[in-house]
Amino acid sequence: MPEVSAERGRATRERLLEAAVSLIGEVGWSGVSTRMVAQRAGVNAGVVHYHFASVSDLLVAAGVGFAREMLDQVGTGLSRQPSVEAGLDWLLGEISRYGGADPASLLLAEMFLAAGRRPELRDELAALVTGFRACVAGWLRERGHGAGAEAG
């Protein structure tokens, strides 16, 4: 029985994170409330605080998780590109999918705005950007263009 309960808890936490991700883009970082997240996730409002100390903690976890997954996917896709030229074409194609009004663009914009007020979010985003920069620099080095590709 404990495994079933743990799995149910993980599933609920995942629903809360997904609800927060969608709501940040829809109503803005400051507009998201416990009640909104709970309603979107299909749970009682008290469940939000069972899994997260505050709505802010939930939003940071949701946003950082989303950004991490997005950058991991881009890094994986980039690693499959055989040349710098192909990689840059592919990367520009990926970037062009985000026009500014789509949910991912809105979420990331809200995150960067909130990072000005939340040092822990700023630190998390800085670590993600640094890691992605290192990924791109390593990819460039592997293709013989690493002399100027610094990760730091």
C-alpha positions, 0 to 999 in steps of 0.5 A: 500500500505505501507504494500506491500512496507514494505514486498517488502523491507523485501524480498529484504533485505533477498535476500541481506543477503542470497546473502552475505552469499553465497558469503562470502564462495565462494570468502572470506570476503574481496572479496565480493563487492556491485556489486557482492551482488546486482547481486546475489540478482537480484537488482540494486547496489544502493539497497545494500546501501539503506538497509546497510550503507556499504558492511561490515555492510551487511557482519556482519549482514549476517554472524551473522544471519547465525551463530545465526540461525545455533546455534539456530538449534543445540540448539533446536536439542540438547534440544530434546535429552533425555540423555547426551549420546544421546546428545553427539552422536547427537552433534558429528553427527551434527559436522561431517556434516561440513568437512571444505570445505562446504559453512557453514564451509567456511563462519564461517572460514571467519567470525572468520578471519574477527573478528580479524579486526572488533571489532563489529563482534568479539563482536557479535560472542562472544555473540553468543558463550556465549549464545550457551555455556549457552544453552549447560550448561543448557541442561547438568544441566537439565540432572543431569550433571550441577555441572561443567557446567558453562555458563560463 
